[in-house]
Amino acid sequence: MRAFVFAVAAVCMFAGAASAQSQLVSSVTIERGEAATLHFDEGGGAMLIERGVAPPLTPFEESVAHDLSGGAFDYAIGPVSAPMTGDKRPTPSPITPHAVRLKFVPAPDEEHTLLLVENGYEQAFRYRALIYIEGEGEATDVCLVMPALRGFEHWPYRIDRIELSALRLQPWREGDAVPCA
């Protein structure tokens, strides 16, 4: 009987933690070295469903990070985006459907900072961002992440944390612009 009561209590505690973790959020703050996963409900509300230590960069992500840190995409600054494809890159891992996965990490050189955004929805993912350096926050431009693709944001300096807000999905069709603001 005692084992049964413990099992029921454990299930109730787990269910309570899961529901608390899946509440609607208007923003999410991620520390350097962390990752988070968002789901969107049918009404368009964002739910933070997972947060923790960022997993290591995949070979594909390392390849893009190396190019970003090395200046290969210096023309993609401000309101300009650039595709991160090419025959020389490792094959990326599959994108998780119905999730937006965020990874905020140092680049391999440890000096630069990366935000990797994986959009597993059939709509584009839009957001705004504030970056924090030594406690001081400032707005930064970020680009829309197209449906079922990844977006990489790069800063050539250390950022301690980032706050993402105005989290939303929006319609997007092939040929539409990829705005950065």
Buried (B, 14 or more C-beta within 10 A) or exposed (E): EEEEEEEEEEEEEEEEEEEEEBEEBEBBBBBBEBBBBBBBEEEEBBBBBBBEEBEEBBEBBBBBBBBBBEEBBEEBEEEEBBEBEEEEBEEBEEBEEEBBBBBBBBBBEEEBBBBBBBBBBEBBBBBBBBBBBEEEEEEBBBBBBBBBBBBBBBBEEBBBBBBBBEBBBEEBEEEEEBEBE
